[in-house]
């Protein structure tokens, strides 16, 4: 592969209910991603509010950051959407951010 500094990368950010990150990681790897970073968060959207003894509960979320070369983004995103059923209400969200510059991706140099 060419010099990573010259490759255009995009970041796929996927937010799903806690415990669902495995399907996101597995689907993205099968579609060409090399892995991802999982961060824990809390939700506060319209589908997230539940009550327990009159206290509002904001369910925990898994946030998966998947950095991929731009030419793989659509394939990886499609796999994530399908595996996580993101087109169903309350199942999560994914979005893509252009990455201006990367460093530390030395394993891509052959």
N, C-alpha and C positions, 0 to 999 in steps of 0.2 A: 504494500500500500504506500501511497505517497506521504510526504511530510505532513504530519497532523496539523501543523500550523497553517497549511494551505487548504485543508479540507473544511468545507462549510458544514458546521454542526447545527443541529436543532435540539432543543430540550423538550421532551414530552413530560408534562406534569400531570400525574393521574392521582385523583383523590377518591378513595373508596372507604367503605366501612372497615373498621379494624378487623384484621384476620383475613381480609380478601386480597392482600398483597401478593400472595403466592400465585394466584391465577394471572395477575398482571405481569409478574416477573417471568413466569413460564411462557406465557403467550408472546411476550416481547422477545425473549431469547429464541423461540422457534421462528419468529419472523425476521431475525437478523440482528437484534440488539445483543450486546455483550454482557448486559447485566443492568443493575439499577441500584439506586440508593433509597432506602426506606426511612421515612421520618414519621413520627407520631404527632398527630394534631387533634384538634377538637372541631366539630362542626357546629354551625349555628344557622343553617338554611331552613327553609320552610318545611322540609321533610325531616328535620333533625330533632324537633322538640318533642319530648316525652315528659310525663310528670310521674313522680314517685313521692307519695306523701306530701303533695303540693309543692315539691321542689322541682324546678326545671332541670332536666338532664340533657346535657349536650354530649352525644355519643362520640367516642374516640374514633379517629380516622387514621388510615394509613395514607401517607403521601409518598408516591413513588416518583423519583426523578430518573428519567431515562435519557441519556445523551447519545444521540445517534447521528451518523452522517446524514445530511439532508436527503440524499437519494434513497434512504431507507425509511424515512419518516412515515410516509403514507402506509406502507406495508405494516410497520410496527404499530402505528396508531390503530389501523383497522383491526389487527389481531387483539389489541388491548380492549377495544370497544366490544368486540364480539365475545371475548372470554369473560369480561366483567359485566356484560349486559348493560353498558352505560346508556343505551337508548331507552331504558326503562326508568320511570321516575324513582328517585331515591337511591339509585344504585351507585351514583358517583358522577364525576366529571373528569374530563381530560382536556388539556389545551397544549398548544405548541408555541414555544418561544424561540426566535432566532438567536443564536449565540454568536456574538461578535468576535470573540477570541477565546482560544483554549490553550492550556498548557498542562503538562504532566501526563499526557496520553502517550507515553513512550512505547508502550507495547504495540502500537500500530506501525512503528518503524521496522522495516524488515532489513 
